[in-house]
């Protein structure tokens, strides 16, 4: 029997469900996999040999393809992963063969304030502990591959500084003339460590490295993670890793991992990580877990490989994009679908009454503190005002040629009048609307949502990109800022403007996609502006180059690539039962 989510923590619900979950061998049989295509990591987690699966099923038609995104979230999140699990369970209850694809959680938010993104209540991905604590090692592989490039860079700089040209030649090295003031990459780790945002390395004598300013970013923002998300196969990954720009030389020319002769070794770390991970929902539907989160500072999509596998093994494939439709869906739309060649049949926008109240004028919730009292009573006025934000995201998805499905991710505290207001306004904006109680009731609570998604998948759409790759970079940024964020225009720092002009003149860089970095807490670049901000311009302060992943990265506002750990982080409540070895306190 399932535990009541109104009375039990997520980890308790997951632990109870795990006592009855399917083995990966049962999941494999249900999916019709051949023996060699399943690569078990214990009894309940496995990797899948995607090459074998895609080759064997190459002539099989693809399933219906559904993306799950959301409105602009509160700092507490709005339940995209929970809804992805709930929708998958609801489709399963409707007798559909369904697979979900979600992103692997980062250790940063898992041990901080956001949790592991396994879903919640009776709509979770299990087993929770391996999901939350490293899974099969993909992020560890990314950390090692990425940091190996930094080792290659810094050791090369040390040797070039210490040795003459003749001495370098004897060591079979050529001088790259790397500019220490123009290093593109940072070190990475998979925790939120604000103390490492700005550091000095190489202190000591000449044997202790080259002294220079440096910094850390969180692992999932790495270009290597982006490459994992968009790579088609191992050959494609190897080529992309070789194009990573690590730094620039003193003449402004890029220095790549291929120049440093480290791209092959980096790829060696990533071979196993290229296979997606197989898990399951609480109700036993298969879930593919691959690539990473944080669409505010990364591409933030489940991988193309996972989607291609899911589309061949199911009739309905549900994939997840990070944060709100302004950044998660926009990158799914204009980057992931462009790279994959896949077109979605439906898009789901998740909204909660709590978030709509926040956008409508209620006090902004603070993670780690009790929800403000104002959220506990009915306030239809706040909900109606907050629907401006929802309608903005509906219109964004309609610009992609899709009629969205709005999922009201209902809490048991929501009132009928508040939900009726959302349905009335969203339907008037041209969306289907479904109320879903999957958090409280699992798949049974998601049947209305499942039916709405099935209907949407049967409707023809006119999917199209927002921009063509021939569109100059600054015009693309302007399009995204105006059409997706609602800005009045774009402002550039002098450095960002100089980089934009240089990129537009470079034949290779000018044809790359555009992966925006900005806060997820507002449509604007200011996290404190809720609803639909008016009269503002997007401030682009920097532009990074991810040649391997295939896009440039404009950085807007004050957002950091290394988040910080809060004063009351989740790790304070995580522990181990020393008698059973079971982890408790994860969420």
N, C-alpha and C positions, 0 to 999 in steps of 0.2 A: 504494500500500500504506500502511496506517495505521501510525503510529509506536507503539512499546510505551510505555504510560504509566508503567510501572515504571522506565523508563530515560530518559524525556524530559519536559521541562517542558510545562505546558499551552499556553504560547504557541507552542512548537515544534510541538506536535501540531496546534494550530489553523492555524498557517502552512502546514503540509503539506496539511491538508484543504482549505484555501482555494484551493489550486492547481487543485482539481477541483470546486469548488462550482458550483451552478446560478446563473444570472443571475436577477434579479427577473422578467424577461420569461418565463423558463421556469416559475418558480413561479406566476406569474400565469396562464399557460395551464393548468397543472395544476389550479389552483383554480377555473378557469372564470370568471375576472374579465373584465369588458369593458375595452376599451382605456383609457377615461377614468377608470376606477376605480383604476388604478395610477398613482402619483405618484412616479417614480423620483428617488432621490438617489444618482446614480451607477449602476453596473451591479449591485450586490449588496445594496443597501439601498433601501427605498422606503417611502413612506407610502401608506395606502389611504383612498380616499374612502368613509368608513363610511356616510355618508348615502345615497349611491347604492346601495351594496351592500345595506343593510338594506331600503331601499325596494323594490329589484328582487326580493329574496328573502323578502319579508314573509310569503308564504304557505307557504314551505318549512318543514317540521318542524325543530325544534332537534335538534342532536346530543346524544349522551350527555355529561354535564357532570361532570367529575372535578376535585376539589381536592386539591392536594398540600401537606401540612403536615408536622410533625415532632415528635419528643420535645423536651424541653428541651435545647438544644445546649450543647456545650462552647464555650469561647472561639474554637475553630477552625471552628465550623460543622459541620453534619452532612450536607450534600449535598442539600438540597431542589432547588436549581436543577439539579444534576447528575442527580438522580432524575427531575425533570420532563423533562429532555432524554432520558434513558435510556428512560423509559416511552413517550415519544412515538416514539422510534426503534423500541422493541419492538413497539408497536401497528402501526407502519408495516411492520415485517417480518411481522406477522400479516395483512397485506393490508388493514388498515383505513385509511380516509381520515382523517387525524388532524392536528390543529393544536394547538400549545401557546401559552399566553400567560404571559409572565413580566414581571417589573418591570425598568425601566431602572436600571442601577446608579448609585449616587451617586459623585461624584469623591472624597468623603471616604474611604470604605473602599477604593476603588480605589487611592488613593495612600497608604494607611495600612497596615493589617495584614490586612484580610479579603479583599482582592481584589475583582474586578469582578462576581462572581456570574454568570458566563457558563456555569457548570457546570465540569466537569473531566474529565481523561482523554479517553476516546473518547465522552463524552456532553457536548458543548458546543454553545453557540450561536455561530455565526460569521457574518460576519467579526469577529474578536475586537477589533481596534483601534478601529473606529468604535463598536462596542457599548460599549467601556470609556471612550472619550474623547468624550463629548458626543452621540453618535449624530446625530440630525437637529435637535438644538437645543431639545428640549422642556424640559429642566431650565433652560437658559438663559432661555427664555421665562418660566418660572415665577419665576426670580430677578428678572427685569426687572419683571414684573407686580406681584409682591409688594413689591419695594423702591420701586416707583412709589407705592404706597399710603403707605409710610413717608415718602417725599418730600412727598407731599400733606399728610400729618399735620404733619410738623415745620415745613414752610414756613407752613402755616396758623397754627400756634402762634406762630411768629415774628411774622407780620403782625398777629395779634390782640394781641400784647404791645406792638407798636410803634405801632399806629394806634388812633385814636379810632373810635367807632361811625360817626361821620359820614364819616371817611376810608375805613373799610371799605365803607360803602354806595356811595361813589363808585367803588370798585373792584369793585362788584357782589358783595361778600362779606357774609355775616351772621356775627355772632359765635357761635361754637359753645361757647365756655367750656370747652375741653378741659382736663381735670385732668392735669397732667404727672406726678402720682404714680399715675395709674390708666390707663396705656397698656397695651393688651392685646397688641399685635403687637411683634415684634422685627424687626431687619434679618436678612437671610439671605445665606449664601454656601454654595457646594457643596464645602467642604473642612472638615476637622475642625480647628477653630481655638480651642482653649481660652482663648487670650489675649483673645478677643473676647466671652467670656461676660458680662462686666460692664464697661461702658465709660461714659465721660461724653462727650456730644456738645455742640456749640454753643459751645465755648470761643472767646474773642475778643470783638469788640465786637458791637453789635446787628445788624450786617449779616452776621454769621457764624452766625446761627441762634439758636434758643432753647436755652439751656444746661439739660441735664437728664441724669439717669441713663438709660442705654439698654443694649442687648445685641444679640448675634447668635445665631441658631439655624442649624442646618444646613438647606439648601434643601428637602430632601425632607420635613421636618417641617412645611412651610408649609401653611396652610389652602388655598392655591391648588392645591398638589399633591393634597390630599384632594379638592378639587372636581373636578380632572381625573380622579381615580379613580372618582368616583360620578356625574358628570354624564351625562345621557342624550343631550344634543345641545347645539348652540350656544345656543339660547334658554334652556335650563335652566342652562347655565354662566353666561350673562349675569345671570340672576336671582340665582343663588347668589353670584356675586362681589359683587353689589350689597348683599348681606346681611352681608358680612364686618364684624365689629365690630373697629375699629382701636383704640378707646380709649373712655373714658367721660367725660362732662362733670362739672362740679363738683356737680351734683345727682344723679349716679349713673346718668344715662340714657346708653344706648349711642350712640356716634358711629360711623357706618358709612362704608364707601367711597362709598356713594351720597350721604351727607351731605357728603362731601369732594369730590363731583363727579369722582371718579377711576375709578369702576367701569367706565365705557365704555372708557376708554383701557387699563385693565388687561386687559379682555377682548380688545381689539385685539391685544395681545401674544400671546394664547393661541389665536387662530383656527386656525393651522396645527397647533399642538400637540395639538388635539383629535382629529386623525386618527392612528390607531395605526400603528406602524412594523412593516414586514415584514422578517424575516431568516430564518435556517434552521438546522437542526441540522447536525452534521457529516455525517449520512447523508441530508440533503436534504429533511427534512420542514419545512413552514413553521412559523415562530415569530413570534407577534405580541408586540412589546415596547412596553409602555405603562404609564405611572404609575410610582411609585417604591417603594423598600424601606423598612425600619425599622418593622416592626409594633410595636416596643417604644415608639417615640415618635411614630408616625403610624398611619394606617390600614393601610399596608403591603400593599396588594393590587394585583394587575394590574387594569386598568380594566374597568368594566362595559361600555364600548364595545367593547374588545378581545374580551371574552367573547361579547358579542352577535354580533359579526362572525364569530368562530371557530365559534360554534354553528350559524351559517347555512352556513358554507363547508365543514363537515366532518361526519363521522359520530361522531367522538370528539374532544372538546375538553378539553384538560388545562390547568388554570389553577393558579397558584402563590400561596400565602399566606405571609407572612413569619414566620420563627422558629417556636417551638413552638405546639402546638395551643391552649395556654392564652391566647395573644395573637393569633397569626395566624389560626388556624381560628375562634376565638371572634369575631373581627371579620368574617371571611368569613360566618359563620353569622348573627350578629345585626345586622350593619350592611349589608354588601355585598348579601347575598341579600334583605334586607328592602327596600333601595333598588331593586334590579333586578327583583324579582319572580321571579327564577330559583331553581330548586331543584336541588341536586346529586344525581347518581345514585350517586356513590361518593366516598370520601375516603381518601387514602393517608397513612399516618403513617410517616415515614422515621426509622429508627433505625440507629445504628452500634454495633458492639461496643465501639469506643473510648469513645463517650459513655456507654454502659451501665456500663462499668467505672468511669468518672468518677463516675457517680451511685451506684455501689456501694461506693465507698471508695478508689479509686485517686487518686493526686495529681492536682490540677487542672492541665491543660496550660496553658502560658503562650505566647501568640502570639509568634513570632519566636525562640523557643528550641526546642531539640531536644525531641521527645516523651520524657517520662520513661521510664526503662528498664522500669518496672513494666508498661508497656503492651505490651511486646514478647513476653511469655510468656503461656501459657494461664492464665486464672484464672476458672473457671466460677462460683466463689462470688461474685466481684465482679459478674459479668454477671447472675446470678440476683437479687442484691440491687438492682442497677440497674434491673431490669425493673419494680420498683415504680413508677418514673417513667413507663415506657412504658405500664403498665396504667392509671395515672391518666389519661393522654391518650386511651387507648382508651375509657375510661369517659366522658370529656368528649364525644367524638364520638358515642358511643351516646346521650347525652342529647339530641343533635340529631335522633335518630331514624335514624341511619345505622350500619350494621355496617361498621367500618373494615377496610381492607387494610393490614397492617403490611408495610412494605418493609424488609428487612434489607439496608441498603446495604453490601454485603460488600467488605472489603478482602482482598487476597491473603494478609495476615498472620493473618486470623481462622481459628480452628480449628473443626473439625466439632462438637466437644463444646460450644463456646460458642454456635454457631448453633443447635444442637439445643435448648439450654436456652431460648433466646429463642422458638423455635417452640412449644415445649411450654407455656410460661407465657402467651404471647400468645393461642394457640388456646384455652387454658382460660379466658381473659378474654373470649372471644367474638369474636375477630377472625380474618379470613383472614390467612395469613402467606405471603409470597413472599421467597425469597432472590434478590437481583439483583446481578449483577456487571457492570453497565453501565459503570462507571468504567474497568474493564480491557478489556471486550469490546464495548462499545457496545450496539446493539440486540439483537445475538445473545445478550448476557449478560442481557437484560431480558425474555426471552420468558416466563419463569415469572411475573414481575410483570405483564406484559401480559395473560396468561391469567387471573390472579386478578382484575384490574380488569375485564376483560370479563365474568366471572362476576358480580362485584359489581354492575355496571351492569344486569344482567338481573334482579336481585333487587329486589322492591318495598321501598321504605323509607317511613318515616313522619316526614318532615322537619318539624320544628317549632322555633320560636324559644324561647330561654330565658326571655324576658320580653316583655310587651306594652308598647307605648309609653305606655299609661295608668299603668303602674307608677311610683310616685314615685322620683325620682332616687336617694335613699339606699337604697331597697329594691333597686333594680337593682344598685347597686354592691355591696351585701351579697350578692345572688344570685351575681354574678360571682365575688366573693371566696370565698364558701363552696363553690359548686358547681363552679367551674372551677379556682380556685387551691388549694382545700383549706384556706382560712383559718378561724380560729375566730370571726372577726368583723372589724369595720372601726373604726379610730380616725381622727379628723379633727383637723387643726390648727385653731386658732380661726378663721383666715382661711378655710380650706376649708369649715368648718362653716357660717360665715356666708354664703358664696357658695351652698352647697347649699340652704340654707333659702330664700334669695332666688330661686334658680332654680326651686324647687318652687312658689313663689307666682306666678311669671311664666307667663302662659298660653302664650306662644310657646316659651320655653326648656324648660318642663316636658315638652314632647312631643318633644324632640330625642332622638336615639339616644345611646348611651354608648360612647365610645372611650377605653379605659383606656390609661394610660402607666405602664409599669413595666419593670423589668429583664427581659431575655429569658433570662438565665443561671440563673434559678431560678423555680420555681413561686411562690415568695414574692416580697417586694419587697427581699430581701437577696440579692445575686448570689452570695454565698459558701455559701448553703444549698442543697445538692444533694439528689437523690433526691426524696422527698415529705416536705417539712418538716412537723412537727407542733407544735401549741401556740403558734401565732403569730397576730397580727392584722395586717391590711393597714393601713398608715399612709398616709392621703391628705393630702398637704401643700398641694395647690392644686387648683383646678378652673378650666379655661379654657373659653371659649365659642367654638365654631366654628359660628355660625348659618348661614353659607353652605354649609358641607359638610353640615350637618344633624345635628350631635352636640355634646355637651359632652365635655370632656376632663379626667377626674380624673387627677391626677399623683401617683403613689405612690412612696414611698421617696426615695432621693437621686438618681434618674436625672436627667440633663441633656439639654436639647434641642440642645445643641451638644457632640458628642463631642470627645475630645482626640486629638491625634496622638501616637503612641508614639515611643519612642527609636530604634527600628529600622524606620522606615516603608518601604513598598514603593517609594516614589519613588526610593529610593537605588539600586534595581536596574533602573529603567526607563530606556531610552536609545533612540537612533535610529541606524540604519545610514545614515551620511551618503551612501553611494554609491547605495543603493536607496530610501532614505526609509522603510524598514520599521521599525516600532516593535518593540522586543524587551523582554522582562522582565515583561510584563503577566501576571497570573494570575487 
